[in-house]
Amino acid sequence: MFSAGNFDVPMFIHDTTPPGVPMMKKLQSEIHYRYQETDTGGKVVMDAVNPEAVKAIHEFFRFQITEHQTGDTMKPSRDDFKRQ
């Protein structure tokens, strides 16, 4: 849904537009999504080269981490900037 520019689910869940979403919509063709298996299920990895898109992705994830109290780090790691 995100790759098609559809961010309705986060807006429905949080009753607000999460930070980063407007720019992610604008730059949707520059953001790539892929699914990765993990030991506990899976995760969606977002990847972009455009600095504005990367900033928007980070804003979106920080909001999600805070809202869902996941305990994940708010600081991106170096691996977050490696294109796989």
Residue, then its C-alpha position, 0 to 999 in steps of 0.5 A: m500500500f505504501s509503495a502505491g502512496n496509500f498511507d490511509v492505515p496509519m492515518f486511520i489508526h492514529d487519527t492524524t497524518p504521521p510526520g513524514v507522510p506528506m513527503m513520502k507521498k510526494l517522493q513515492s517513486e523514489i522510496h523502495y520497499r521490501y519485505q525481510e524475514t526475521d526470527t520473530g516474523g518479518k519487517v518492511v525495509m524502506d530504502a531511498v537515496n534522496p535525502e528528503a525521502v530518507k528524512a521523511i522515512h526517519e520522521f515516520f519511523r520515529f513517530q511509529i516507534t513513539e506511538h507504538q512504544t516499540g522500544d526501538t532506537m530513535k537513531p538510525s544505524r549506519d546499516d540504515f544508509k547502506r543500499q542492499 
